[in-house]
Amino acid sequence: MTNDPQAVPPAEEEGVWRIREGEPARHPRGETYRPDGVENLTYNNPYNLEVERVWFDGKVVYAVEQGELEVDLNTVKVAQEYQIVYAVDLDERGKLAEDREPERVPGQYNIYDSVPGMDKYSPLWQFNYVVVPRDYQPNTLRSEGDCLASGYPIKKSTIVEN
């Protein structure tokens, strides 16, 4: 046993910890965001997952996508994700028509409506496509509120990703 007052004894099963090289330690509460609005995150990515930048309420947060899944949107809680696109075609089921990918705005981050700790948060994200004109400047929209107030058409899909 170490003399580190932050060390977690093996008998302790769970808690608010940080893990460094396999060793848990108590994690004092710090600032969630840096002064520049970027999530104050340290992540070593041991499984080599793709990490993406995402907007949440005008702040940059990081996300790891695990892929698309089918869920019953009437019974499963989902959060809302907004993708800014020049064009998208959805079929009658709310899926991408003929598996054609949306024409994304280069350089634009996706937008989340929530983060962990919020009542409406879910690790499952339902895609909403915000269709913007060709002269749209990337990352002008940075929150769900921006999307809803923009006046741009929003196409709600039945596509859900984890």
TISELO-11272 format. One record per residue: residue in one letter; x, y, z of N, C-alpha, C, CB in turn; residue number from 1. Coordinates in steps of 0.001 Angstrom, whole numbers, plus 500000, padded with zeros to 6 digits. Glycine has a CB too. Layout:
# TISELO-11272
+-------+--------+---------+--------+---------+----------+--------+--------+---------+--------+---------+----------+--------+-------+
| numar | n.east | n.north |   n.up | ca.east | ca.north |  ca.up | c.east | c.north |   c.up | cb.east | cb.north |  cb.up | zator |
+-------+--------+---------+--------+---------+----------+--------+--------+---------+--------+---------+----------+--------+-------+
|     A |      X |       Y |      Z |       X |        Y |      Z |      X |       Y |      Z |       X |        Y |      Z |   NUM |
...
+-------+--------+---------+--------+---------+----------+--------+--------+---------+--------+---------+----------+--------+-------+
END
This chain:
# TISELO-11272
+-------+--------+---------+--------+---------+----------+--------+--------+---------+--------+---------+----------+--------+-------+
| numar | n.east | n.north |   n.up | ca.east | ca.north |  ca.up | c.east | c.north |   c.up | cb.east | cb.north |  cb.up | zator |
+-------+--------+---------+--------+---------+----------+--------+--------+---------+--------+---------+----------+--------+-------+
|     M | 500849 |  498815 | 500000 |  500000 |   500000 | 500000 | 500888 |  501240 | 500000 |  499038 |   500002 | 501227 |     1 |
|     T | 500538 |  502196 | 499178 |  501283 |   503437 | 499050 | 500899 |  504427 | 500149 |  501045 |   504056 | 497674 |     2 |
|     N | 501743 |  505410 | 500346 |  501461 |   506482 | 501306 | 500700 |  507633 | 500664 |  502756 |   506999 | 501913 |     3 |
|     D | 500359 |  507496 | 499388 |  499628 |   508548 | 498675 | 498224 |  508687 | 499262 |  499553 |   508238 | 497150 |     4 |
|     P | 497864 |  509872 | 499786 |  496530 |   510035 | 500381 | 495401 |  509928 | 499352 |  496442 |   511378 | 501086 |     5 |
|     Q | 495720 |  510031 | 498075 |  494712 |   509906 | 497022 | 494537 |  508457 | 496571 |  495091 |   510775 | 495829 |     6 |
|     A | 495424 |  507560 | 496988 |  495375 |   506156 | 496561 | 494079 |  505502 | 497020 |  496586 |   505376 | 497112 |     7 |
|     V | 493598 |  504568 | 496202 |  492357 |   503850 | 496493 | 492711 |  502423 | 496896 |  491388 |   503861 | 495261 |     8 |
|     P | 492301 |  501999 | 498095 |  492614 |   500628 | 498514 | 491868 |  499610 | 497658 |  492263 |   500425 | 499996 |     9 |
|     P | 492436 |  498411 | 497458 |  491811 |   497381 | 496614 | 490397 |  496990 | 497048 |  492674 |   496154 | 496604 |    10 |
|     A | 490059 |  497116 | 498327 |  488724 |   496736 | 498805 | 487647 |  497742 | 498394 |  488737 |   496596 | 500320 |    11 |
|     E | 488052 |  498933 | 497987 |  487081 |   499948 | 497565 | 486683 |  499653 | 496121 |  487670 |   501404 | 497703 |    12 |
|     E | 485372 |  499406 | 495895 |  484906 |   498936 | 494586 | 484673 |  500034 | 493557 |  483648 |   498178 | 494761 |    13 |
|     E | 484236 |  501211 | 494005 |  483929 |   502265 | 493036 | 484077 |  503626 | 493683 |  482510 |   502096 | 492470 |    14 |
|     G | 484173 |  504639 | 492823 |  484279 |   506002 | 493316 | 484614 |  506951 | 492189 |  485326 |   506097 | 494412 |    15 |
|     V | 484774 |  508209 | 492511 |  485187 |   509210 | 491525 | 486710 |  509173 | 491512 |  484626 |   510670 | 491869 |    16 |
|     W | 487252 |  508478 | 490513 |  488677 |   508236 | 490432 | 489242 |  508700 | 489099 |  488972 |   506767 | 490642 |    17 |
|     R | 490533 |  508852 | 489093 |  491282 |   508924 | 487850 | 492123 |  507655 | 487820 |  492174 |   510248 | 487748 |    18 |
|     I | 492429 |  507152 | 486663 |  493232 |   505944 | 486534 | 494485 |  506339 | 485764 |  492440 |   504779 | 485810 |    19 |
|     R | 495632 |  506075 | 486333 |  496897 |   506366 | 485670 | 497735 |  505102 | 485684 |  497648 |   507548 | 486358 |    20 |
|     E | 498027 |  504584 | 484480 |  498808 |   503360 | 484321 | 498259 |  502225 | 485184 |  500268 |   503620 | 484672 |    21 |
|     G | 496929 |  502099 | 485196 |  496267 |   500999 | 485871 | 496036 |  501203 | 487359 |  497050 |   499781 | 485675 |    22 |
|     E | 496451 |  502320 | 487913 |  496310 |   502576 | 489342 | 495257 |  503646 | 489599 |  497651 |   503000 | 489947 |    23 |
|     P | 494180 |  503307 | 490324 |  493156 |   504314 | 490630 | 493600 |  505234 | 491773 |  491827 |   503626 | 490996 |    24 |
|     A | 493201 |  506477 | 491682 |  493423 |   507459 | 492743 | 492183 |  508339 | 492818 |  494720 |   508316 | 492483 |    25 |
|     R | 491876 |  508823 | 494005 |  490743 |   509730 | 494157 | 490971 |  510940 | 493270 |  490552 |   510156 | 495643 |    26 |
|     H | 489902 |  511401 | 492703 |  490000 |   512493 | 491727 | 489304 |  513732 | 492275 |  489377 |   512078 | 490362 |    27 |
|     P | 490068 |  514717 | 492692 |  489423 |   515940 | 493172 | 488713 |  516650 | 492031 |  490452 |   516879 | 493823 |    28 |
|     R | 487597 |  517275 | 492348 |  486801 |   517974 | 491328 | 487578 |  519165 | 490796 |  485437 |   518436 | 491905 |    29 |
|     G | 487743 |  519207 | 489495 |  488409 |   520330 | 488830 | 487419 |  521063 | 487950 |  489614 |   519845 | 487996 |    30 |
|     E | 487917 |  521987 | 487208 |  487084 |   522724 | 486263 | 486732 |  521826 | 485083 |  487801 |   524007 | 485778 |    31 |
|     T | 485462 |  521827 | 484681 |  485020 |   521002 | 483562 | 485571 |  521512 | 482240 |  483503 |   520957 | 483507 |    32 |
|     Y | 485666 |  522832 | 482086 |  486137 |   523435 | 480843 | 487315 |  524354 | 481115 |  485007 |   524208 | 480152 |    33 |
|     R | 488243 |  524398 | 480178 |  489344 |   525355 | 480237 | 488784 |  526745 | 479961 |  490475 |   524989 | 479216 |    34 |
|     P | 489530 |  527805 | 480240 |  489038 |   529162 | 479966 | 488671 |  529417 | 478504 |  490072 |   530155 | 480382 |    35 |
|     D | 489275 |  528653 | 477563 |  488951 |   528845 | 476147 | 487723 |  528056 | 475705 |  490133 |   528451 | 475295 |    36 |
|     G | 487021 |  527393 | 476666 |  485788 |   526691 | 476341 | 485970 |  525265 | 475871 |  485068 |   527436 | 475311 |    37 |
|     V | 487149 |  524701 | 475998 |  487405 |   523330 | 475594 | 487346 |  522439 | 476842 |  488788 |   523205 | 474869 |    38 |
|     E | 486716 |  521271 | 476681 |  486607 |   520325 | 477783 | 487993 |  520009 | 478356 |  485909 |   519032 | 477314 |    39 |
|     N | 488111 |  520082 | 479668 |  489369 |   519850 | 480372 | 489536 |  518344 | 480585 |  489405 |   520621 | 481737 |    40 |
|     L | 489895 |  517638 | 479537 |  489903 |   516181 | 479532 | 491306 |  515640 | 479325 |  488974 |   515649 | 478452 |    41 |
|     T | 491649 |  514599 | 480063 |  492853 |   513813 | 479822 | 492369 |  512401 | 479512 |  493855 |   513844 | 481065 |    42 |
|     Y | 492802 |  511855 | 478384 |  492346 |   510535 | 477956 | 493475 |  509879 | 477181 |  491044 |   510629 | 477088 |    43 |
|     N | 493915 |  508697 | 477588 |  495050 |   508074 | 476923 | 494672 |  507094 | 475815 |  495876 |   507372 | 477929 |    44 |
|     N | 493363 |  506844 | 475599 |  492862 |   506055 | 474481 | 493528 |  504682 | 474358 |  493057 |   506819 | 473205 |    45 |
|     P | 493413 |  503834 | 475391 |  494102 |   502540 | 475353 | 493592 |  501584 | 474283 |  493984 |   501882 | 476677 |    46 |
|     Y | 492393 |  501784 | 473772 |  491835 |   500879 | 472762 | 491907 |  501460 | 471350 |  490392 |   500551 | 473102 |    47 |
|     N | 492620 |  502577 | 471209 |  492847 |   503204 | 469899 | 491543 |  503521 | 469172 |  493705 |   502295 | 469029 |    48 |
|     L | 490583 |  504089 | 469896 |  489313 |   504473 | 469310 | 489435 |  505831 | 468636 |  488212 |   504498 | 470374 |    49 |
|     E | 488598 |  506066 | 467631 |  488563 |   507387 | 467007 | 487844 |  508352 | 467944 |  487859 |   507335 | 465614 |    50 |
|     V | 488458 |  509496 | 468171 |  487914 |   510531 | 469032 | 487541 |  511713 | 468146 |  488933 |   510948 | 470150 |    51 |
|     E | 486394 |  512316 | 468430 |  485988 |   513476 | 467641 | 485690 |  514657 | 468542 |  484765 |   513146 | 466783 |    52 |
|     R | 485854 |  515854 | 467996 |  485447 |   517079 | 468673 | 483980 |  517321 | 468359 |  486327 |   518296 | 468237 |    53 |
|     V | 483235 |  517730 | 469374 |  481798 |   517982 | 469234 | 481474 |  519261 | 470000 |  480940 |   516765 | 469763 |    54 |
|     W | 480544 |  520051 | 469482 |  480063 |   521234 | 470207 | 478998 |  520834 | 471214 |  479503 |   522290 | 469226 |    55 |
|     F | 479031 |  521449 | 472376 |  477946 |   521410 | 473340 | 477852 |  522788 | 473960 |  478170 |   520304 | 474426 |    56 |
|     D | 476732 |  523472 | 473716 |  476504 |   524811 | 474276 | 477689 |  525741 | 474063 |  476204 |   524710 | 475757 |    57 |
|     G | 478263 |  525705 | 472866 |  479353 |   526610 | 472521 | 480707 |  526204 | 473070 |  479032 |   527965 | 473000 |    58 |
|     K | 480786 |  525037 | 473661 |  482047 |   524535 | 474198 | 482422 |  523258 | 473435 |  481937 |   524263 | 475743 |    59 |
|     V | 483728 |  523004 | 473332 |  484193 |   521809 | 472647 | 484325 |  520678 | 473662 |  485545 |   522069 | 471924 |    60 |
|     V | 483654 |  519559 | 473364 |  483788 |   518336 | 474154 | 484277 |  517236 | 473216 |  482425 |   517936 | 474849 |    61 |
|     Y | 484701 |  516146 | 473799 |  485235 |   515033 | 473012 | 484315 |  513832 | 473114 |  486653 |   514659 | 473479 |    62 |
|     A | 484216 |  513085 | 472032 |  483320 |   511941 | 471993 | 484002 |  510782 | 471276 |  481991 |   512307 | 471299 |    63 |
|     V | 483577 |  509578 | 471633 |  484034 |   508349 | 470986 | 482791 |  507655 | 470451 |  484843 |   507416 | 471982 |    64 |
|     E | 482770 |  507398 | 469165 |  481621 |   506757 | 468535 | 481841 |  505250 | 468479 |  481382 |   507325 | 467116 |    65 |
|     Q | 480785 |  504504 | 468809 |  480881 |   503049 | 468806 | 480065 |  502407 | 467689 |  480430 |   502505 | 470135 |    66 |
|     G | 479378 |  503203 | 466901 |  478659 |   502651 | 465769 | 477154 |  502794 | 465880 |  479006 |   501221 | 465610 |    67 |
|     E | 476510 |  502507 | 464769 |  475059 |   502638 | 464643 | 474363 |  501408 | 465217 |  474656 |   502842 | 463169 |    68 |
|     L | 473170 |  501622 | 465767 |  472366 |   500515 | 466265 | 470891 |  500818 | 466068 |  472668 |   500243 | 467748 |    69 |
|     E | 470103 |  499756 | 466068 |  468655 |   499881 | 465929 | 468026 |  499886 | 467317 |  468070 |   498728 | 465056 |    70 |
|     V | 467188 |  500873 | 467591 |  466470 |   500936 | 468860 | 465034 |  501360 | 468583 |  467163 |   501921 | 469855 |    71 |
|     D | 464159 |  501066 | 469509 |  462780 |   501524 | 469436 | 462742 |  502919 | 470047 |  461795 |   500537 | 470175 |    72 |
|     L | 462622 |  503927 | 469216 |  462656 |   505313 | 469685 | 461475 |  505661 | 470588 |  462680 |   506253 | 468504 |    73 |
|     N | 460466 |  504800 | 470643 |  459334 |   505033 | 471538 | 459602 |  504532 | 472952 |  458093 |   504365 | 470989 |    74 |
|     T | 460616 |  503674 | 473106 |  460868 |   503092 | 474428 | 462282 |  503321 | 474950 |  460600 |   501625 | 474384 |    75 |
|     V | 463204 |  503713 | 474090 |  464595 |   503890 | 474495 | 464931 |  505378 | 474535 |  465549 |   503140 | 473532 |    76 |
|     K | 465534 |  505796 | 475643 |  465938 |   507193 | 475796 | 467142 |  507482 | 474908 |  466265 |   507512 | 477276 |    77 |
|     V | 467045 |  508524 | 474106 |  468143 |   508958 | 473253 | 468369 |  510448 | 473448 |  467855 |   508636 | 471766 |    78 |
|     A | 469589 |  510872 | 473244 |  469923 |   512297 | 473215 | 469914 |  512730 | 471747 |  471328 |   512587 | 473901 |    79 |
|     Q | 470009 |  514032 | 471523 |  469945 |   514549 | 470168 | 471319 |  515036 | 469704 |  468921 |   515683 | 470081 |    80 |
|     E | 471675 |  514631 | 468495 |  472918 |   515077 | 467861 | 472550 |  515764 | 466557 |  473906 |   513878 | 467612 |    81 |
|     Y | 473194 |  516884 | 466308 |  472929 |   517658 | 465105 | 474164 |  517608 | 464216 |  472546 |   519129 | 465452 |    82 |
|     Q | 473948 |  517267 | 462947 |  475026 |   517264 | 461976 | 474682 |  518314 | 460925 |  475228 |   515840 | 461334 |    83 |
|     I | 475619 |  519191 | 460666 |  475405 |   520292 | 459731 | 475812 |  519812 | 458341 |  476217 |   521571 | 460153 |    84 |
|     V | 474867 |  519879 | 457398 |  475076 |   519315 | 456062 | 474578 |  520278 | 454991 |  474364 |   517955 | 455929 |    85 |
|     Y | 475121 |  520088 | 453782 |  474589 |   520808 | 452618 | 473386 |  520068 | 452045 |  475679 |   520978 | 451533 |    86 |
|     A | 473395 |  518741 | 452189 |  472297 |   517939 | 451641 | 472258 |  516588 | 452341 |  472453 |   517753 | 450105 |    87 |
|     V | 471029 |  516058 | 452459 |  470830 |   514719 | 452986 | 469497 |  514212 | 452453 |  470865 |   514705 | 454555 |    88 |
|     D | 469454 |  512934 | 452132 |  468215 |   512298 | 451683 | 467866 |  511193 | 452660 |  468351 |   511737 | 450231 |    89 |
|     L | 466689 |  511308 | 453283 |  466193 |   510270 | 454180 | 465029 |  509552 | 453512 |  465762 |   510869 | 455548 |    90 |
|     D | 464942 |  508248 | 453727 |  463816 |   507501 | 453175 | 462610 |  507603 | 454113 |  464204 |   506019 | 452946 |    91 |
|     E | 461555 |  506881 | 453805 |  460309 |   506959 | 454578 | 460470 |  506425 | 456003 |  459210 |   506184 | 453867 |    92 |
|     R | 461537 |  505665 | 456250 |  461797 |   505148 | 457602 | 462693 |  506075 | 458424 |  462437 |   503772 | 457516 |    93 |
|     G | 463153 |  507173 | 457793 |  464058 |   508092 | 458482 | 465511 |  507677 | 458412 |  463657 |   508219 | 459908 |    94 |
|     K | 465819 |  506715 | 457527 |  467195 |   506251 | 457325 | 467767 |  506955 | 456100 |  467253 |   504692 | 457154 |    95 |
|     L | 469091 |  506882 | 455948 |  469713 |   507460 | 454768 | 469217 |  506733 | 453527 |  471252 |   507390 | 454864 |    96 |
|     A | 468757 |  507473 | 452552 |  468227 |   506895 | 451319 | 469348 |  506202 | 450556 |  467562 |   507982 | 450440 |    97 |
|     E | 469101 |  504942 | 450218 |  470039 |   504140 | 449429 | 471457 |  504218 | 449985 |  470031 |   504599 | 447974 |    98 |
|     D | 471582 |  504291 | 451292 |  472894 |   504335 | 451953 | 473791 |  505457 | 451433 |  473601 |   503010 | 451773 |    99 |
|     R | 473183 |  506549 | 450995 |  473969 |   507706 | 450560 | 474290 |  508545 | 451779 |  473207 |   508549 | 449487 |   100 |
|     E | 475573 |  508779 | 452010 |  476003 |   509590 | 453142 | 475580 |  511042 | 452933 |  477531 |   509492 | 453335 |   101 |
|     P | 475284 |  511746 | 454028 |  474962 |   513166 | 453911 | 476172 |  513945 | 453390 |  474503 |   513730 | 455273 |   102 |
|     E | 475926 |  515051 | 452732 |  477007 |   515918 | 452262 | 477332 |  516884 | 453398 |  476607 |   516693 | 450937 |   103 |
|     R | 478325 |  516511 | 454185 |  478690 |   517270 | 455376 | 479412 |  518568 | 455022 |  479563 |   516423 | 456287 |   104 |
|     V | 479307 |  519542 | 455905 |  480057 |   520783 | 455778 | 481472 |  520506 | 456295 |  479365 |   521968 | 456571 |   105 |
|     P | 482486 |  520624 | 455443 |  483854 |   520338 | 455884 | 484265 |  521255 | 457048 |  484838 |   520502 | 454707 |   106 |
|     G | 484881 |  520644 | 458068 |  485378 |   521417 | 459194 | 484364 |  521701 | 460290 |  485900 |   522686 | 458702 |   107 |
|     Q | 483089 |  521382 | 460043 |  482042 |   521632 | 461046 | 481979 |  520475 | 462028 |  480662 |   521836 | 460369 |   108 |
|     Y | 482010 |  520780 | 463327 |  481835 |   519757 | 464352 | 480359 |  519450 | 464506 |  482443 |   520206 | 465700 |   109 |
|     N | 480026 |  518202 | 464850 |  478655 |   517865 | 465214 | 478315 |  518562 | 466528 |  478466 |   516319 | 465335 |   110 |
|     I | 477034 |  518564 | 466878 |  476549 |   519294 | 468045 | 475709 |  518362 | 468901 |  475729 |   520542 | 467623 |   111 |
|     Y | 476001 |  518317 | 470201 |  475246 |   517525 | 471171 | 474294 |  518416 | 471947 |  476194 |   516789 | 472133 |   112 |
|     D | 473155 |  517855 | 472328 |  472188 |   518601 | 473147 | 472448 |  518455 | 474634 |  470781 |   518142 | 472840 |   113 |
|     S | 473343 |  517535 | 475026 |  473546 |   517264 | 476448 | 474901 |  516611 | 476671 |  472423 |   516368 | 476999 |   114 |
|     V | 475286 |  516578 | 477944 |  476518 |   515908 | 478366 | 476188 |  515084 | 479610 |  477680 |   516947 | 478653 |   115 |
|     P | 477060 |  514135 | 479988 |  476786 |   513335 | 481187 | 476480 |  514220 | 482398 |  477977 |   512422 | 481497 |   116 |
|     G | 475509 |  513749 | 483197 |  475082 |   514494 | 484374 | 473793 |  515262 | 484160 |  476156 |   515440 | 484791 |   117 |
|     M | 473416 |  515485 | 482901 |  472162 |   516171 | 482590 | 471037 |  515146 | 482486 |  472284 |   516987 | 481270 |   118 |
|     D | 469821 |  515529 | 482885 |  468679 |   514613 | 482827 | 468422 |  514087 | 481419 |  467436 |   515306 | 483343 |   119 |
|     K | 468593 |  514927 | 480409 |  468279 |   514477 | 479049 | 469432 |  513749 | 478361 |  467874 |   515655 | 478213 |   120 |
|     Y | 470566 |  513614 | 479043 |  471707 |   512917 | 478454 | 471416 |  511426 | 478273 |  472949 |   513106 | 479326 |   121 |
|     S | 471941 |  510889 | 477196 |  471958 |   509454 | 476931 | 473217 |  509170 | 476129 |  470659 |   508978 | 476165 |   122 |
|     P | 473818 |  508002 | 476270 |  474962 |   507659 | 475422 | 474534 |  507236 | 474012 |  475770 |   506542 | 476069 |   123 |
|     L | 473235 |  507252 | 473754 |  472694 |   506947 | 472430 | 472247 |  508254 | 471791 |  471507 |   505924 | 472516 |   124 |
|     W | 472679 |  508483 | 470551 |  472459 |   509771 | 469888 | 471618 |  509608 | 468631 |  473796 |   510426 | 469537 |   125 |
|     Q | 470491 |  510335 | 468585 |  469630 |   510342 | 467405 | 470060 |  511510 | 466519 |  468110 |   510455 | 467802 |   126 |
|     F | 470296 |  511211 | 465242 |  470807 |   512229 | 464331 | 469709 |  513143 | 463796 |  471524 |   511571 | 463179 |   127 |
|     N | 470014 |  514426 | 463818 |  469215 |   515477 | 463209 | 470130 |  516186 | 462213 |  468624 |   516480 | 464292 |   128 |
|     Y | 469675 |  516313 | 460980 |  470497 |   516929 | 459951 | 470015 |  518361 | 459721 |  470448 |   516106 | 458632 |   129 |
|     V | 470915 |  519317 | 459934 |  470613 |   520729 | 459724 | 471140 |  521078 | 458341 |  471252 |   521651 | 460847 |   130 |
|     V | 470238 |  521423 | 457421 |  470607 |   521656 | 456031 | 470872 |  523152 | 455842 |  469488 |   521153 | 455059 |   131 |
|     V | 472132 |  523475 | 455523 |  472572 |   524870 | 455409 | 472934 |  525201 | 453962 |  473780 |   525136 | 456335 |   132 |
|     P | 472960 |  526485 | 453610 |  473365 |   526888 | 452256 | 474882 |  526771 | 452071 |  472911 |   528334 | 451972 |   133 |
|     R | 475308 |  526803 | 450826 |  476732 |   526624 | 450490 | 477616 |  527736 | 451058 |  476904 |   526566 | 448978 |   134 |
|     D | 477050 |  528894 | 451357 |  477871 |   529983 | 451897 | 477963 |  529965 | 453431 |  477309 |   531316 | 451441 |   135 |
|     Y | 477425 |  528931 | 454055 |  477509 |   528774 | 455510 | 478975 |  528659 | 455932 |  476704 |   527524 | 455979 |   136 |
|     Q | 479354 |  529379 | 456975 |  480707 |   529308 | 457526 | 480776 |  528221 | 458597 |  481133 |   530679 | 458114 |   137 |
|     P | 481670 |  527234 | 458454 |  481755 |   526134 | 459423 | 481890 |  526622 | 460864 |  482929 |   525240 | 459084 |   138 |
|     N | 481201 |  525925 | 461746 |  481205 |   526157 | 463184 | 480553 |  527471 | 463600 |  482604 |   526125 | 463685 |   139 |
|     T | 479687 |  528002 | 462720 |  478847 |   529127 | 463125 | 477801 |  528611 | 464112 |  478168 |   529809 | 461882 |   140 |
|     L | 477226 |  527444 | 463828 |  476292 |   526798 | 464751 | 477101 |  525987 | 465748 |  475263 |   525892 | 463990 |   141 |
|     R | 476870 |  526254 | 467071 |  477680 |   525606 | 468104 | 476855 |  525058 | 469261 |  478693 |   526575 | 468635 |   142 |
|     S | 475535 |  525038 | 469119 |  474679 |   524517 | 470194 | 473350 |  524079 | 469601 |  474458 |   525586 | 471312 |   143 |
|     E | 472612 |  523294 | 470378 |  471274 |   522907 | 469954 | 470419 |  524157 | 469763 |  470624 |   521948 | 470983 |   144 |
|     G | 470533 |  525107 | 470675 |  469776 |   526355 | 470559 | 470083 |  527092 | 469274 |  470065 |   527253 | 471736 |   145 |
|     D | 471360 |  527134 | 468886 |  471733 |   527758 | 467614 | 471027 |  527072 | 466455 |  473257 |   527708 | 467411 |   146 |
|     C | 471009 |  525740 | 466474 |  470384 |   524979 | 465382 | 468892 |  525276 | 465309 |  470615 |   523464 | 465570 |   147 |
|     L | 468230 |  525211 | 466458 |  466777 |   525405 | 466485 | 466372 |  526823 | 466116 |  466234 |   525068 | 467854 |   148 |
|     A | 467215 |  527802 | 466439 |  466894 |   529205 | 466155 | 467385 |  529656 | 464782 |  467496 |   530097 | 467222 |   149 |
|     S | 468118 |  528804 | 464085 |  468770 |   529200 | 462836 | 467811 |  529456 | 461684 |  469739 |   528152 | 462431 |   150 |
|     G | 466662 |  528793 | 461700 |  465746 |   528885 | 460566 | 466086 |  527898 | 459456 |  465754 |   530287 | 460014 |   151 |
|     Y | 467200 |  527199 | 459580 |  467555 |   526197 | 458581 | 466675 |  524974 | 458771 |  469057 |   525817 | 458677 |   152 |
|     P | 466349 |  524272 | 457680 |  465572 |   523036 | 457820 | 466341 |  521996 | 458632 |  465216 |   522465 | 456436 |   153 |
|     I | 465624 |  521288 | 459501 |  466221 |   520213 | 460286 | 465461 |  518933 | 459962 |  466183 |   520529 | 461830 |   154 |
|     K | 466191 |  517945 | 459467 |  465599 |   516651 | 459136 | 465943 |  515660 | 460244 |  466104 |   516137 | 457748 |   155 |
|     K | 464920 |  515238 | 460978 |  465102 |   514296 | 462080 | 465111 |  512886 | 461502 |  463979 |   514458 | 463162 |   156 |
|     S | 466154 |  512144 | 461806 |  466276 |   510785 | 461299 | 465908 |  509784 | 462395 |  467707 |   510524 | 460781 |   157 |
|     T | 465915 |  508526 | 462031 |  465785 |   507448 | 463010 | 467123 |  506746 | 463202 |  464707 |   506438 | 462568 |   158 |
|     I | 468191 |  507395 | 462748 |  469537 |   506858 | 462881 | 470027 |  507143 | 464294 |  470500 |   507471 | 461816 |   159 |
|     V | 470492 |  506101 | 464979 |  470989 |   506222 | 466347 | 472379 |  505606 | 466408 |  470024 |   505534 | 467367 |   160 |
|     E | 473280 |  506328 | 467043 |  474649 |   505828 | 467247 | 474973 |  505853 | 468727 |  475686 |   506673 | 466450 |   161 |
|     N | 475863 |  504977 | 469093 |  476385 |   504957 | 470462 | 477805 |  505470 | 470403 |  476322 |   503518 | 471098 |   162 |
+-------+--------+---------+--------+---------+----------+--------+--------+---------+--------+---------+----------+--------+-------+
END
